Amino acid sequence: MDATGRTLARARLPEGVAGIARLHAMIGAQLGDDVEDAAGLVKVGIETDRGLWVAALVAAGYEVFAVNPLQAARYRDRLGVSGAKSDAADAHMLADMVRTDAHQLRPVAADSAEAEAVKVVARMHKTLIWERTRATQRPRHALRDYFPAALVAFDDLDAADALELLAKAPDPDHAARLSLAQISAALKRARRRDIPTKAAAIQAALRSEQLRQPAVVTTAYAASVRALIAVLSTLNEQVSALQGQVEAHFGQHPDAEIILSQPGLGAVLGARVLAEFGDAKQRYASAKARKNYAATSPVTRASGKRKVVAARFVHNDRLIDALMTQAFAALRVSPGARAYYDRQRARGATYNAALRQLANRLVGILHGCLRTGRLYDEATAWSHHLTEAAA
């Protein structure tokens, strides 16, 4: 599409090298041989900010705009109210959206290869943790139906000692025959404390009187739980292995030292923050822009005499999870963060609202440190609030 909205060419492109080569050829045919910097004249709209095609378009020098699918849907309604939708119409809509509203869209800022590597391992590490949580619920529900004593004996079903003992004795009869020596050995391998007391409590719970299913049903349940325990054990191994990769890749990034200096951020949590924010210097024009992307800043809805300030509910789930966890951890290690949080609570803010406001403040501090290349300093970060408190 040209600057006037006239369609110049239309095609369905295949995946891979053939598709991107044909796209370059189509663009070149329209621009001609007289243009020296063809890439600088081309704007591309696409409904994603990652993947091989996005990387290839950015590498070619095109100005790429990642259009949120929700934005695209709203723009589609602006052009027609029939509700019709097709790939060809969406392509036309995206091109027209970039032509007229490029100043309202966020261009894709190319992150470094190091940041992309951190994103890959950090996201998969978090995904496996979520999967482990889901996988833990399955044996929990099964045990409740045929072996409720196991839920009394083991508080944490994905712990190493619980997995080992349930793999050996997944049914009430076998569990009741476990000796104190076997239970104590499993607790020792799991590096538990106060082993004699805990072993006695587990044995007593496993041998307690309880309701039973018929023997054949219990056998079927036991086979299912043994399979689920094997899945959980594998997930635990892979989570630990990926954590090492997260720490290794994050440690190689130039911004790692600055991020680790922030209160409440360790290697794993810092890697998640870096992965979701990215490291492109031109992506966030200001601290406010970074806060808005993080969804820690509030949104205002004002109409006539009515004005409401509310939390943002459209956000990057992985990023907001990491930032809220950082804010909670910062309460223990940062006096300034603790004082700021206490002031929000004294004003009547709820726990979640006060923690979100603290996270918003910490995002601004991180932005300042990354922009200036300076490490976190407690006195500098909270100097304005400390002066207000003294006054």
N, C-alpha and C positions, 0 to 999 in steps of 0.2 A: 504494500500500500504506500502511495506517495503522500506528500504533505497535504494534499488537497482531499485525501480520502478515496482516491481512485485506486481500484484494485489493479495491480500490475501483473501479478502471476499467482497461480494457485496450484498446489500439488500436495499429495500425501507422500511423506518421505519415510523410507524404511529405517530401521534401527541401525546403529553402528556407523562404520566409516563411510559406507556408501551413502547413507542418508545425509550426513553432515557435508560430504563432498558435493552432493547435488545441491544442497542449500547454498553453499558458497558459489557454485556455478550460477544459480538463479540470481543471486544478489549481484554477482559480477556482470551478468548480462544486462541488468537494468542500469547499473552505474556507468558501464562503459570503461574504456581503457584510459580515458583522459583524467580520471580521478586518481590523485596520488594516495590519499589516505581514505580508502573506501570504508575501512572498519569504523572510523570515527564518525561516519555519517549514518550508521545503521543502528536502529533501536529495536530490541527484541522483547516481546512479552511472553512469559511462560509461567504456568501455574505451579512452579516448584523452584526451590533455591539450591537444589543439590542434584547430583547425578552426573553421568558421563556427558550428556548433552549440554548441560549447563556449564560444566568445566570446559568443554570444547568451544562453546560460544564465547565465554570469557577470554579464553586463550587466544581466540581469533581477534580480539580487540573490540567486539561489538558491545554496545551498552545494553546490558541485560537487566530487565525488570522482573522480579519475582512477584507475581500477582497472587495475592491470597485468594483461594477458591471462593471464600465468602464475599470478597470484593467483586470478583468476577460475576457471581450470581446476582449481586445487587445491580451491577452495571448492565447485565442482561435484561433485568426487569425495566431498566431505564429506556432500553431500545425497543422493547416490545412487551405486551402484556398477555400474549396468547399462551405463554408457557412452553412454546416449542423449543427444542434443544437438539443440536446436532454438532458433530465435530467441525464441520465446515463453518457453521454459524458461530461457533465458539472461537475458531481461529480468526474469523473476520472481526468479531467483537474484541478480542485481545489486541489485534493490530490497531483498531480504531481507538481503543482505550489508551494505548501507549502513544498514539499520534496526538491525541487531544489532552491527556491528563498525565503525561510523563512527569511533570513537576510535582504531582501529588503521590507518585509511586516511589518505592524504595529500590534503588538499583542494587544488584547483587555485588557485594564487595568480596573480592577474591581473598580467602584466607590462605595462610601459608600452608605448605604441605605438612609441617609439624603440627599445626592446629587441626588439620583434617585427620591426621593419624590419631591425635588425642580424642577427637570426636568419635571416631569409629570404635575405639576400645572402651571409652567411657560410657557411650550409649549401650553397647552390648553388655558391659558389666552391670549397668543398672537394669537392663532388660532381663538378664538372668536372675537378678535379685527379685524382681517382680514375679518372674516365672516360678522361682522357688517358693515365694509366698503363696501363689496359687496352688502349687503342687503340695504344699503342706496342708492345705485345707481338705484335700481329697482323702488322705488317710485319717484325718481327724473326723470327718463325717462317717467314714466306714467304721472306725473304732467305736464311735458313739452308738452304732447300731448293733454291735455284737461283742465288744470288749471295752466297756466304759472305764474299767479299772485302769487301763493303760493311760487314759487321759488324766487320771488322778496321779499316777506314778510319774508321768513325764510332763513337765510344764511346757517344754519346748521340743516339739516333735522333730525339728530339723537339726537338733544338737547331735553331736557325734555319738554320745553315750546312748541316747534314745534310739538312734538309727541302728546301732550295733545290737542292742538288746532286742528290739522289735524284729530285726532280721533273723535272730536266733529263735525267738519265741513269739510268733505273731498271733497266737491264740491263747485263751485262758489256761488250758491244761499245761502247755509247755512253759508258759510264763510262771505258773505257780511252782514249777520244779526248778526254777533258776536258784542257784545257791548264792549265799552272800559273797563267796569268793569270785564267782563269775560277774556279779553286779559290780563289785569293788574294782575288778580288773578293768571293766569298761569305763567306769568313772575315772580311774587313774589314767587310762589312755586319753580320755577327754580332758585331762588336766583340771579336774574338779577339786574343790577344797572340802574339808570335813567329810571325807569319804565314808567312814564307818556310820555316821549318823544318816547320811543320805542313802547309803546302801540299805540300811535297815528300813527306812521309810519306804523305799521303792519296793522292797520285798513284801512288806506288810500290805501295801496297796495292791500288789499283784495277786496276793493270796486272799484278799478280802472277798466276802460273799457278794455275789452279783447275779443279775438276771442273765440267762443264757439263751442262745439260739439253738435250734436243733443241730446235732453234730455235723450233718452233711452241709448245712448252711454255714456253720462256723468254719469248716474246711475251705469252702469257696471264698469266704471273706478273707481268710488267712492268706490264701494264694494271691488275692488281689492286693492286700496290704504289703506283702513281701515284694511284689513288683513295683508298687509305688515307693517303697523304701529304697529300692535300687535306683529309681529315677532321682529321688532326693539326694542320695549319696553322690551320684554323678554331678548333679547341679552344684552341690557344695564344693566338689573338687574343681569344677570349671570356674566358679565364682572366685575361688582363691587364686587359681592360675591367672585369670584375667586381671585380678587386682594387681598382681605383679607387673603385668603389661601396662596397665594404666599408670602406675607409679613410674615405670621406666620411661614411657613416652612423655609424660608430663614433665619429668625432671630434665628432659632435653630441650624444653621450650624456653625461649629467652625471657618470657614473662613469668616463669614459674616462681622466681624469687619474690617478685612483687606480690603475686597472688598469695603465696604462702605466708607473707608478712601480715595479711589481713586477719583480724580476729575471727576465730571460728572456722577457718579454712585449713584443712589438711591436704595431703596429696590427692586423695580420692575425690573429696568434695571440691577442691580447687580445680581438679581436672574437669569435673562436670561443669563448673562455672565457665571455665575457659572454652570448653567444647561448645556450649550453647551461645555464649556471647561472640565467639570468634576472636581473631586477633587483627582483623583489617583495621588500620588506623582511621580510615575515612568513613567507617560505617556509622558511627554515632557522632553527630555534630556537637552534642552537648551532653552533660550529665542527665538533663531532663529526657533527652531522646533515649538514652540507655535505660533510664528508669521506666519509661513508657514501654519499651520493648520487654523489659523484665516483668511488667505488669504489677510492680510493687506500688506504683503511683496510682492515686485514685482517679476516677472519671467524674466529671461534673455534668449533670443534666439540668439545664435551666430553661424554663419556659414561663414567660409572664412573671408572676409573683412567686412562682414555685421554683425552688432550687434544691437539688439533692446531690450530695457527694457520696459516691459508692465505690466499693472495691471493683477491680477489673476481674471479670470472669472469663474473658477470652485471653488465653495466655499459653506460653510454652510450658507444658506440665513438668518437663524435666528440669527446666531452669528455675521455676518458682519453687519446686520441691527442694532443690539445692540451696536456694537463697533463704528460705524459711528455716532450713536446718542450720545454716550458718548463723542466722540471727539468734536461734535458740542456744547454740554453742557459745556465741559471743557473750551472752549474759554472764557466763562464769569466768571468762578470761579478760574481759574489757570493762573497767570501771565506768568509762564514758558510755558504753553501750547499756550497761546496767542502769545508770542514772537516767539516760534518755528513755528507756523502757518504763522505768518507775514513774517518770513524769507523765507519760501517756496514760498509764493506769490510774494515776491520781486525777487526771482530767475526766475519767469515766470511760476510757476506751476498754473494750473487751480484750481478753487474752490474745485472740487471733489478730484483732485490729492493731493492738500495740506491737505485736511481733512483726506484722507486715510493715508498719511504719518504721520500725527499727531496720528491717531488711531494706526498705527504700533508702534510708540514710546510708546504710553500708554500701549500697550500689553506687551512690554518689561519691563516697570516699574512694571506692575502688576505681571509678572513672578518673578521678583526679590523680590518683597514684599512677595509673597506666599512662595518662596523658603527659605527666611530667617525668615519668621514669623514676619516681622516688618510692622508697619503702614506706609502709604504714608507720605513723608515729601517733601515739595515743594523745599527746598534748595538742598536736596540730589538728588532728581529726575532730576533736571535740572542744576546741578552744572557744568557739562561738557559744556553745551551750553551757560551758563552764562559766563563761563571763556572765551570761544571763542568770545562772543559778546564784552566783556570788552577789549580783545586784539585787 
